[in-house]
């Protein structure tokens, strides 16, 4: 009996989606052997993922959805993907934050996970263009009441995107007037050629402003973001100080990161300095 029989449905579906993306397609009988579950269970999982637009069912299996560079999934659609990886990344990224720092968190499901990890770090000033991130800190204050050392949160304002980020001229102007020690940046895609990219043109401009206002830039992205390219690039890899990712990042990608970034943090693995400096 496979230990994968005990996986929660969302964990099992995340594994299926990772296999489909990594291999370019899988067959039902391959998934039943790998996961140790019945054909019916696998087919239900594929149906659920297909309804969410995460893959395309074909006869006997599934293949990846070919997305346009302008396709922008909503927050809820993205929040169910790579859950354990995002939690691991969030915990590793939180260790980079010192009490009393002025930090910025962009929109995204990984920065949302990071916000939860930062609730106990005292005296932070948090600048964010993410409604979801701001809600994490506000909800904590409503639950526990006023407390010494609670974060001061600055929400930029702007026009809301499908991923619940605030973008546009209002957000850009607010960010341009601020300066922060550390920016944690979620991304739609990351690659050597395109750098950091997003399918949303307005979000790309707001992210450029975030990068310009930060002393250090930390990208928080699970391994599935590597090689993905959105419509608009907003930063090169050379503008990134640190990438925090999960152990699924392949060796070839790690070698490429070492050529362009100063620091690679792989959640759950001992850190090895890359590039020209071990400091972020």
C-alpha positions as CSV (number, residue, x, y, z in Angstrom):
1,X,0.0,0.0,0.0
2,X,1.4,3.4,-1.0
3,X,1.8,6.1,1.7
4,X,0.2,8.4,-0.9
5,X,-3.2,6.9,-0.3
6,X,-3.2,9.0,2.9
7,X,-2.7,12.3,1.0
8,X,-5.4,14.9,1.2
9,X,-7.2,15.6,-2.0
10,X,-5.5,19.0,-2.4
11,X,-2.1,17.5,-1.9
12,X,-2.7,14.7,-4.4
13,X,-4.0,17.2,-7.0
14,X,-0.9,19.4,-6.5
15,X,1.3,16.3,-7.2
16,X,-0.7,15.5,-10.3
17,X,-0.4,19.0,-11.6
18,X,3.3,19.0,-10.9
19,X,3.7,15.8,-12.9
20,X,1.6,17.1,-15.8
21,X,3.7,20.3,-16.0
22,X,7.0,18.6,-15.5
23,X,6.5,15.9,-18.0
24,X,4.2,17.6,-20.5
25,X,1.4,15.1,-19.9
26,X,0.5,12.0,-17.9
27,X,-1.7,8.9,-18.3
28,X,-4.3,7.9,-15.7
29,X,-2.7,4.5,-15.2
30,X,0.7,6.1,-14.5
31,X,-0.9,8.3,-11.8
32,X,-2.7,5.4,-10.2
33,X,0.6,3.6,-9.8
34,X,2.5,6.6,-8.6
35,X,-0.2,7.8,-6.1
36,X,-1.4,4.3,-5.0
37,X,-5.1,5.2,-5.6
38,X,-7.9,4.0,-7.9
39,X,-8.6,5.0,-11.4
40,X,-11.8,6.6,-10.3
41,X,-10.0,8.8,-7.7
42,X,-7.5,10.0,-10.3
43,X,-10.3,10.7,-12.8
44,X,-12.1,12.8,-10.2
45,X,-8.9,14.7,-9.4
46,X,-8.4,15.4,-13.1
47,X,-12.0,16.5,-13.5
48,X,-11.5,19.0,-10.6
49,X,-8.3,20.3,-12.0
50,X,-9.8,20.7,-15.4
51,X,-12.8,22.7,-14.0
52,X,-10.3,25.0,-12.4
53,X,-8.5,25.5,-15.7
54,X,-5.3,24.0,-14.4
55,X,-4.9,21.2,-17.0
56,X,-6.7,19.8,-20.0
57,X,-8.1,16.3,-20.0
58,X,-7.4,14.1,-23.0
59,X,-8.2,10.5,-23.8
60,X,-6.5,8.4,-21.1
61,X,-4.8,11.2,-19.2
62,X,-4.1,15.0,-19.1
63,X,-1.8,17.6,-20.6
64,X,-0.9,21.1,-19.5
65,X,-3.1,24.1,-20.5
66,X,-1.3,26.2,-23.0
67,X,-1.8,29.7,-21.6
68,X,-1.5,33.0,-23.3
69,X,1.1,35.3,-21.9
70,X,-1.7,37.7,-21.0
71,X,-3.6,35.1,-18.9
72,X,-3.8,36.1,-15.2
73,X,-5.3,33.5,-12.8
74,X,-7.3,34.8,-9.9
75,X,-6.1,34.6,-6.3
76,X,-8.4,31.7,-5.4
77,X,-7.2,29.7,-8.4
78,X,-3.5,30.2,-7.5
79,X,-4.0,29.7,-3.8
80,X,-4.6,25.9,-4.2
81,X,-1.3,25.3,-6.0
82,X,2.0,24.2,-4.4
83,X,0.6,24.8,-0.9
84,X,3.4,23.0,1.0
85,X,6.1,24.6,-1.1
86,X,4.6,28.1,-0.4
87,X,4.5,27.5,3.3
88,X,8.1,26.3,3.3
89,X,9.2,29.3,1.3
90,X,7.3,31.6,3.6
91,X,9.0,30.2,6.7
92,X,12.5,30.5,5.1
93,X,11.8,34.1,3.9
94,X,10.6,35.2,7.3
95,X,14.0,34.4,8.7
96,X,15.4,37.2,6.5
97,X,13.4,39.9,8.4
98,X,14.7,41.7,11.4
99,X,12.6,43.4,14.1
100,X,11.9,47.1,13.3
101,X,12.5,46.8,9.6
102,X,10.6,48.6,6.9
103,X,9.6,46.0,4.4
104,X,7.3,45.8,1.3
105,X,5.2,42.8,0.2
106,X,3.8,42.6,-3.3
107,X,0.7,40.8,-4.2
108,X,0.5,37.0,-4.6
109,X,-0.3,33.8,-2.7
110,X,3.3,33.3,-1.6
111,X,3.6,36.7,-0.1
112,X,0.2,36.1,1.5
113,X,1.7,33.0,3.2
114,X,4.7,35.1,4.2
115,X,2.5,37.7,5.9
116,X,1.2,35.0,8.3
117,X,4.8,34.2,9.2
118,X,5.6,37.8,10.0
119,X,2.9,38.4,12.5
120,X,5.2,37.8,15.5
121,X,8.1,39.9,14.2
122,X,7.9,43.1,16.3
123,X,7.8,46.7,15.2
124,X,7.6,46.1,11.4
125,X,6.5,48.8,9.0
126,X,4.8,46.9,6.1
127,X,4.1,48.5,2.8
128,X,1.9,46.5,0.5
129,X,-0.2,46.7,-2.6
130,X,-2.0,43.5,-1.7
131,X,-5.4,43.6,-0.2
132,X,-5.0,40.0,1.0
133,X,-1.7,40.8,2.7
134,X,-3.1,43.8,4.5
135,X,-6.0,41.8,5.7
136,X,-3.7,39.3,7.4
137,X,-2.2,42.0,9.6
138,X,-5.5,43.8,10.2
139,X,-7.3,40.5,11.1
140,X,-4.5,39.7,13.6
141,X,-5.0,43.1,15.3
142,X,-8.8,42.7,15.4
143,X,-8.4,39.2,17.0
144,X,-5.8,40.0,19.6
145,X,-6.5,43.7,20.1
146,X,-3.9,46.5,20.2
147,X,-0.5,45.1,21.2
148,X,2.9,46.5,21.6
149,X,5.1,45.8,18.6
150,X,2.3,45.2,16.2
151,X,3.1,46.0,12.6
152,X,2.3,49.3,11.0
153,X,0.7,48.6,7.7
154,X,0.6,51.0,4.7
155,X,-1.8,49.9,1.9
156,X,-1.0,51.8,-1.3
157,X,-4.4,52.1,-2.9
158,X,-5.1,51.7,-6.6
159,X,-7.1,49.6,-9.0
160,X,-7.7,45.9,-8.0
161,X,-6.4,43.1,-10.2
162,X,-7.7,39.5,-10.4
163,X,-4.9,38.5,-8.0
164,X,-6.2,41.2,-5.5
165,X,-3.2,43.5,-6.0
166,X,-3.6,47.3,-6.2
167,X,-2.0,48.8,-9.2
168,X,-2.0,51.9,-11.4
169,X,-1.1,55.6,-11.0
170,X,-2.3,55.9,-7.4
171,X,-0.3,52.9,-6.2
172,X,2.7,53.9,-8.3
173,X,2.7,57.4,-6.8
174,X,2.4,56.1,-3.2
175,X,5.3,53.7,-3.7
176,X,7.6,56.2,-5.4
177,X,7.5,58.4,-2.2
178,X,8.6,55.5,0.1
179,X,11.8,53.7,0.8
180,X,12.0,50.3,2.4
181,X,14.8,48.0,3.5
182,X,13.5,44.8,2.0
183,X,11.0,44.0,-0.8
184,X,9.4,40.5,-0.9
185,X,8.2,40.0,-4.5
186,X,5.9,37.4,-5.7
187,X,6.1,36.7,-9.5
188,X,4.0,35.1,-12.2
189,X,7.2,34.0,-14.0
190,X,10.9,34.0,-13.7
191,X,13.5,33.2,-16.4
192,X,17.0,34.2,-17.5
193,X,15.8,35.8,-20.7
194,X,12.7,37.6,-19.5
195,X,13.7,38.2,-15.9
196,X,10.6,38.7,-13.7
197,X,7.3,39.0,-15.6
198,X,3.6,39.3,-15.2
199,X,0.6,39.1,-17.6
200,X,-0.8,42.4,-16.2
201,X,0.8,45.6,-17.7
202,X,-0.3,47.9,-14.9
203,X,1.0,45.4,-12.3
204,X,4.3,45.3,-14.1
205,X,4.7,49.1,-13.7
206,X,3.7,49.0,-10.0
207,X,6.3,46.2,-9.5
208,X,9.0,48.3,-11.2
209,X,8.2,51.1,-8.6
210,X,8.5,48.6,-5.8
211,X,11.9,47.4,-7.0
212,X,13.1,51.0,-7.4
213,X,12.1,51.8,-3.8
214,X,13.8,48.8,-2.2
215,X,17.3,48.5,-0.9
216,X,17.2,44.8,-1.3
217,X,14.9,42.6,-3.5
218,X,13.9,39.1,-2.5
219,X,11.8,37.0,-4.9
220,X,9.7,34.4,-3.3
221,X,8.6,31.8,-5.9
222,X,8.1,28.1,-6.0
223,X,9.8,26.0,-8.6
224,X,6.9,26.0,-11.1
225,X,7.4,29.7,-11.7
226,X,10.9,29.0,-13.3
227,X,10.7,29.2,-17.1
228,X,7.3,30.9,-17.1
229,X,7.1,34.2,-19.1
230,X,4.3,36.7,-18.8
231,X,3.4,39.5,-21.2
232,X,5.5,42.2,-19.5
233,X,8.9,42.0,-17.8
234,X,9.5,44.4,-14.9
235,X,13.0,43.5,-13.6
236,X,16.1,41.6,-14.7
237,X,17.6,38.8,-12.6
238,X,20.5,41.2,-11.9
239,X,18.1,43.5,-10.0
240,X,17.3,40.6,-7.6
241,X,19.4,40.0,-4.5
242,X,17.9,36.8,-3.3
243,X,15.6,34.0,-4.6
244,X,13.8,32.0,-2.0
245,X,12.3,28.8,-3.5
246,X,11.6,25.2,-2.8
247,X,13.5,22.0,-3.4
248,X,11.7,21.3,-6.6
249,X,13.9,23.8,-8.5
250,X,16.0,21.6,-10.9
251,X,19.8,21.6,-10.9
252,X,20.0,23.3,-14.3
253,X,17.9,26.2,-12.9
254,X,20.0,26.4,-9.8
255,X,23.1,26.7,-11.9
256,X,21.5,29.6,-13.9
257,X,20.5,31.3,-10.7
258,X,24.1,31.1,-9.5
259,X,25.2,33.1,-12.5
260,X,22.9,36.0,-12.0
261,X,21.9,36.3,-8.3
262,X,23.9,36.8,-5.2
263,X,22.0,34.4,-3.0
264,X,19.8,31.4,-3.4
265,X,17.7,30.1,-0.4
266,X,16.1,26.7,-0.9
267,X,13.6,26.0,1.9
268,X,14.7,23.0,3.9
269,X,18.2,22.7,2.5
270,X,21.5,24.1,3.8
271,X,22.3,27.4,2.2
272,X,25.2,27.6,-0.2
273,X,26.3,31.1,-1.4
274,X,26.0,31.7,-5.1
275,X,27.2,34.5,-7.4
276,X,29.6,37.1,-6.3
277,X,28.4,37.5,-2.7
278,X,26.9,35.5,0.0
279,X,25.0,38.5,1.4
280,X,21.5,39.5,0.4
